[in-house]
């Protein structure tokens, strides 16, 4: 609040005493300086809660608002984040979508792809083991099994057991074989166009919009 605005709130006798060089005038100057930082925050307070505008240090806190704090679970509060902050912003931005589809194959795949930036996760339900799910992790995400496991445990239906299996990388090609004319992207390469602004595909037609468990 500016000094002039504070002064107008005072009784008339105090306003007359708040002239230049007066003690009351100096106090009003101090009040204006003390209010300035807080008012600057309040003027742009919506930026604190925007996943792509909030400071990096506040992103992990916002995961609690969208029930994705299990992604950043760590034994120590000062532990580094298990994924880049840009991917964490993507998870917060898509928190409502993930909550709607929680407990479904689409919801689990989307959460895994947003967190890792890798596609190619396969969800198998063995017919000989009812209520059991096998999550096959592509080679590009095999080094993030701890993160993948936390997400799978949180996104799976409550009554389902789960097994996380890391897929083996393809063996190196024969150097004597001719190279293909067209380069083919390797399986599991991230399909995110830009970290921090992930594109999430819509559910496939064969994915029924079942209610989350």
TORLUMNU-185616 format. One record per residue (C-alpha): x, y, z; residue number from 1; residue in one letter. Coordinates in nm, 3 decimals, decimal comma. Layout:
> u:v:w:n:res
> X:Y:Z:NUM:A
...
END
This chain:
> u:v:w:n:res
> 0,000:0,000:0,000:1:X
> 0,136:0,339:-0,098:2:X
> 0,206:0,600:0,167:3:X
> -0,066:0,828:0,034:4:X
> -0,324:0,546:0,058:5:X
> -0,220:0,468:0,417:6:X
> -0,238:0,835:0,508:7:X
> -0,594:0,865:0,381:8:X
> -0,699:0,597:0,630:9:X
> -0,580:0,805:0,926:10:X
> -0,799:1,054:1,119:11:X
> -0,782:1,412:0,994:12:X
> -0,562:1,527:1,284:13:X
> -0,302:1,258:1,204:14:X
> -0,311:1,345:0,835:15:X
> -0,223:1,706:0,917:16:X
> 0,064:1,582:1,135:17:X
> 0,208:1,357:0,864:18:X
> 0,382:1,631:0,671:19:X
> 0,729:1,605:0,515:20:X
> 1,004:1,564:0,775:21:X
> 0,764:1,464:1,052:22:X
> 0,798:1,152:1,266:23:X
> 0,459:1,025:1,149:24:X
> 0,557:1,085:0,787:25:X
> 0,872:0,877:0,837:26:X
> 0,662:0,598:0,991:27:X
> 0,433:0,600:0,688:28:X
> 0,736:0,568:0,460:29:X
> 0,852:0,265:0,659:30:X
> 0,504:0,107:0,639:31:X
> 0,504:0,146:0,260:32:X
> 0,845:-0,020:0,235:33:X
> 0,738:-0,309:0,460:34:X
> 0,418:-0,371:0,261:35:X
> 0,587:-0,368:-0,082:36:X
> 0,730:-0,727:-0,088:37:X
> 0,405:-0,887:0,031:38:X
> 0,196:-0,685:-0,211:39:X
> 0,423:-0,787:-0,498:40:X
> 0,360:-1,153:-0,412:41:X
> -0,016:-1,102:-0,382:42:X
> -0,030:-0,919:-0,716:43:X
> 0,097:-1,233:-0,891:44:X
> -0,018:-1,498:-0,644:45:X
> -0,181:-1,712:-0,914:46:X
> 0,167:-1,785:-1,051:47:X
> 0,245:-1,986:-0,738:48:X
> -0,024:-2,240:-0,825:49:X
> 0,032:-2,262:-1,200:50:X
> 0,236:-2,577:-1,273:51:X
> 0,434:-2,408:-1,550:52:X
> 0,478:-2,072:-1,371:53:X
> 0,553:-2,164:-1,011:54:X
> 0,917:-2,154:-0,893:55:X
> 1,109:-2,481:-0,918:56:X
> 1,119:-2,520:-0,541:57:X
> 0,738:-2,510:-0,515:58:X
> 0,658:-2,773:-0,778:59:X
> 0,710:-3,069:-0,543:60:X
> 0,468:-2,910:-0,295:61:X
> 0,200:-2,882:-0,564:62:X
> 0,215:-3,259:-0,622:63:X
> 0,033:-3,296:-0,288:64:X
> -0,258:-3,096:-0,426:65:X
> -0,313:-3,344:-0,708:66:X
> -0,234:-3,665:-0,513:67:X
> 0,094:-3,724:-0,697:68:X
> 0,330:-3,672:-0,403:69:X
> 0,423:-4,043:-0,409:70:X
> 0,635:-3,961:-0,714:71:X
> 0,872:-3,744:-0,507:72:X
> 0,873:-3,970:-0,200:73:X
> 1,222:-3,972:-0,049:74:X
> 1,373:-4,077:0,283:75:X
> 1,520:-3,729:0,338:76:X
> 1,357:-3,392:0,285:77:X
> 1,672:-3,256:0,121:78:X
> 1,702:-3,548:-0,123:79:X
> 1,711:-3,450:-0,492:80:X
> 1,404:-3,503:-0,705:81:X
> 1,391:-3,844:-0,877:82:X
> 1,295:-3,683:-1,209:83:X
> 1,357:-3,354:-1,389:84:X
> 1,147:-3,064:-1,265:85:X
> 0,996:-3,024:-1,614:86:X
> 0,843:-3,372:-1,597:87:X
> 0,720:-3,298:-1,246:88:X
> 0,542:-2,990:-1,383:89:X
> 0,378:-3,212:-1,645:90:X
> 0,248:-3,446:-1,373:91:X
> 0,099:-3,156:-1,178:92:X
> -0,056:-3,006:-1,491:93:X
> -0,222:-3,338:-1,576:94:X
> -0,316:-3,422:-1,216:95:X
> -0,691:-3,397:-1,279:96:X
> -0,665:-3,627:-1,583:97:X
> -0,461:-3,883:-1,389:98:X
> -0,706:-3,877:-1,100:99:X
> -0,997:-3,939:-1,336:100:X
> -0,827:-4,242:-1,494:101:X
> -0,658:-4,380:-1,181:102:X
> -0,693:-4,758:-1,161:103:X
> -0,712:-4,801:-1,541:104:X
> -0,446:-4,908:-1,795:105:X
> -0,463:-4,569:-1,965:106:X
> -0,411:-4,387:-1,635:107:X
> -0,111:-4,597:-1,538:108:X
> 0,057:-4,571:-1,879:109:X
> 0,001:-4,196:-1,890:110:X
> 0,149:-4,143:-1,544:111:X
> 0,452:-4,358:-1,630:112:X
> 0,512:-4,182:-1,961:113:X
> 0,479:-3,835:-1,808:114:X
> 0,717:-3,917:-1,523:115:X
> 0,983:-4,089:-1,734:116:X
> 0,942:-3,928:-2,076:117:X
> 0,955:-4,280:-2,219:118:X
> 0,691:-4,473:-2,414:119:X
> 0,659:-4,846:-2,459:120:X
> 0,527:-4,958:-2,120:121:X
> 0,332:-5,283:-2,158:122:X
> 0,064:-5,393:-1,912:123:X
> -0,010:-5,767:-1,915:124:X
> -0,283:-5,948:-1,723:125:X
> -0,190:-6,320:-1,726:126:X
> -0,505:-6,531:-1,770:127:X
> -0,370:-6,794:-1,531:128:X
> -0,330:-6,533:-1,254:129:X
> -0,649:-6,333:-1,204:130:X
> -0,618:-5,993:-1,040:131:X
> -0,247:-5,980:-1,118:132:X
> -0,072:-5,724:-1,337:133:X
> 0,271:-5,745:-1,500:134:X
> 0,421:-5,410:-1,596:135:X
> 0,700:-5,445:-1,852:136:X
> 0,936:-5,148:-1,843:137:X
> 1,109:-5,051:-2,170:138:X
> 1,490:-5,048:-2,170:139:X
> 1,502:-4,669:-2,184:140:X
> 1,340:-4,652:-1,840:141:X
> 1,511:-4,953:-1,683:142:X
> 1,733:-4,727:-1,470:143:X
> 1,426:-4,573:-1,300:144:X
> 1,266:-4,886:-1,157:145:X
> 1,223:-4,732:-0,810:146:X
> 1,024:-4,442:-0,956:147:X
> 0,824:-4,673:-1,184:148:X
> 0,740:-4,905:-0,894:149:X
> 0,609:-4,620:-0,677:150:X
> 0,386:-4,499:-0,959:151:X
> 0,257:-4,848:-1,037:152:X
> 0,174:-4,916:-0,672:153:X
> -0,023:-4,591:-0,651:154:X
> -0,203:-4,619:-0,986:155:X
> -0,305:-4,986:-0,978:156:X
> -0,647:-5,100:-0,852:157:X
> -0,639:-5,174:-0,479:158:X
> -0,731:-5,543:-0,517:159:X
> -0,466:-5,618:-0,782:160:X
> -0,118:-5,755:-0,719:161:X
> 0,156:-5,624:-0,941:162:X
> 0,496:-5,723:-1,077:163:X
> 0,737:-5,478:-1,240:164:X
> 0,970:-5,634:-1,496:165:X
> 1,247:-5,452:-1,681:166:X
> 1,262:-5,547:-2,047:167:X
> 1,598:-5,637:-2,194:168:X
> 1,758:-5,406:-2,442:169:X
> 1,783:-5,531:-2,798:170:X
> 2,125:-5,689:-2,874:171:X
> 2,361:-5,478:-3,083:172:X
> 2,315:-5,520:-3,453:173:X
> 2,567:-5,700:-3,670:174:X
> 2,818:-5,436:-3,787:175:X
> 2,858:-5,624:-4,116:176:X
> 2,488:-5,596:-4,202:177:X
> 2,388:-5,311:-4,434:178:X
> 2,240:-5,006:-4,267:179:X
> 1,875:-4,930:-4,341:180:X
> 1,797:-4,649:-4,578:181:X
> 1,565:-4,482:-4,324:182:X
> 1,645:-4,436:-3,957:183:X
> 1,382:-4,592:-3,732:184:X
> 1,340:-4,455:-3,376:185:X
> 1,434:-4,706:-3,107:186:X
> 1,159:-4,852:-2,892:187:X
> 1,104:-4,658:-2,574:188:X
> 1,229:-4,322:-2,701:189:X
> 1,043:-4,034:-2,542:190:X
> 0,751:-3,903:-2,741:191:X
> 0,724:-3,586:-2,532:192:X
> 0,773:-3,294:-2,764:193:X
> 0,917:-3,063:-2,500:194:X
> 0,990:-3,127:-2,135:195:X
> 0,751:-2,915:-1,933:196:X
> 0,483:-2,912:-2,204:197:X
> 0,409:-3,279:-2,257:198:X
> 0,152:-3,390:-2,511:199:X
> -0,075:-3,658:-2,364:200:X
> -0,260:-3,875:-2,617:201:X
> -0,629:-3,942:-2,569:202:X
> -0,744:-4,286:-2,451:203:X
> -0,757:-4,549:-2,722:204:X
> -1,105:-4,646:-2,846:205:X
> -1,072:-4,992:-2,691:206:X
> -0,996:-4,846:-2,346:207:X
> -1,339:-4,829:-2,179:208:X
> -1,382:-4,528:-1,952:209:X
> -1,434:-4,748:-1,648:210:X
> -1,469:-4,587:-1,310:211:X
> -1,139:-4,567:-1,117:212:X
> -1,113:-4,816:-0,834:213:X
END
